[in-house]
Amino acid sequence: MTDPNAVRPEVSTSGDVTLVARGITVTASVEVSTEFVISVRPHGEGTA
């Protein structure tokens, strides 16, 4: 079920995304934001 009136992030917005099960937090940017999908990509260079 989708809600066309839902508030979604704008493309190019960035923020911290936490993967709780892995204990990882990354900064990500929104690439696609529609009523069907929100796609984010990690921002910056990664380190291991």
C-alpha positions in Angstrom: 0.0 0.0 0.0 1.3 3.4 -0.9 0.3 6.9 0.3 0.8 9.5 -2.4 0.5 12.3 0.3 3.2 10.9 2.5 6.2 13.2 3.3 9.3 11.8 1.6 12.9 13.1 1.6 14.0 15.2 -1.4 16.6 14.0 -3.9 20.1 15.0 -2.8 19.1 15.2 0.9 21.7 13.5 3.1 21.6 12.0 6.5 22.9 9.3 8.8 21.5 5.8 8.1 22.1 3.2 10.9 22.1 -0.6 10.2 21.2 -1.7 13.7 21.8 -5.4 13.1 25.3 -4.7 11.9 26.1 -1.8 14.3 27.1 0.5 11.4 26.2 4.1 10.8 26.9 5.7 7.4 26.1 9.1 5.8 23.9 8.6 2.8 22.4 10.8 0.0 18.9 10.2 -1.4 19.1 9.3 -5.2 15.4 8.5 -5.8 12.3 9.4 -3.8 8.9 8.3 -5.1 5.8 6.9 -3.6 7.1 3.4 -4.4 10.8 3.6 -3.4 13.4 5.6 -1.6 16.9 4.8 -2.8 20.0 6.0 -0.9 23.7 5.8 -1.7 26.6 6.0 0.8 28.2 9.5 0.7 32.0 10.0 0.8 34.8 7.6 1.0 34.5 4.4 3.0 37.1 3.0 5.4 37.6 -0.4 6.7 
